[in-house]
Amino acid sequence: MRTVTMAGKELPALGQGTWYLGEGRAPREEEIKALRAGFDAGMTLVDTAEMYGDGAAETVVGDALGDVRDEIFIVDKVLPTHASREGVAAACERSLERLGTEHIDLFLLHWRLDEVWLDEVIEGMDDLMRNGSVGAWGVSNFDPEDISDLLAETGGPGCATDQVLYNLTRRGPELDLFPLLQKHGIPVMAYSPTEQARLLRHGAGLDALTRVAAGYDASPAQVALAWTIRSGDVIAIPRTGSPAHAQENALAGDLTLSEEDLATLDAAFGVPPSPVPLDVL
């Protein structure tokens, strides 16, 4: 498994997402087994949020941790409606209780609203770091303007990541956001790296993925994941409720695509001709 340096740690380039877990789409025990299978396969970073199932995903993560908590890097997210100095602290306490742990490794502001005061968020995050509840903080769904505003705040450069929607069909961030983040040494976390599996269903893009995958005895999903983490400074967090799929995802962590295959995928999934607003799901 390749690694990416984030929040001062060497972390696996592939982690696990939890959006929709705990909401009855799959048996709860199967979701727990899937997370544990991912942990065993090296995907020891897990991402969740208080928004996911109104905390249900956090409880699934907590149940999956078992006796390996110290080996797992937990990323959690606070809603912007809780983004005051006091609100961040209260939200963190609730998340810690649902997770059944005393420490969140990386705590993110889920997105920005107009009424969110970034200085208060930073102060709240710093408070949590000082009392040991949080190891590092970052943001999610921040576009270049938001990142510039954040970095202008006292303490803003302490941001550890920007988690955004990024995959073969959502390449807009490559034009403006990623260069800005790279300039300031902020790595990227990519959610929905297979576009919630829509990448794998039909179309010319799937044809290209299938052709490339055949050369590696891999699946199209593994190629899509390997493409997402190809730069060395992106962590992707695919979500699955299946142990077998979790193990398959992990195998993409050491798949390196050739320049020829990258060109094939570039031809099938082009970059927009000019910057576009940051996509969200």
Beta strands, then each sheet from edge to edge (+ up, - down):
strand 1: 3-6
strand 2: 9-12
strand 3: 45-47
strand 4: 73-78
strand 5: 104-109
strand 6: 134-140
strand 7: 162-165
strand 8: 188-191
strand 9: 234-237
sheet 1: 1+ 2-
sheet 2: 3+ 4+ 5+ 6+ 7+ 8+ 9+
end
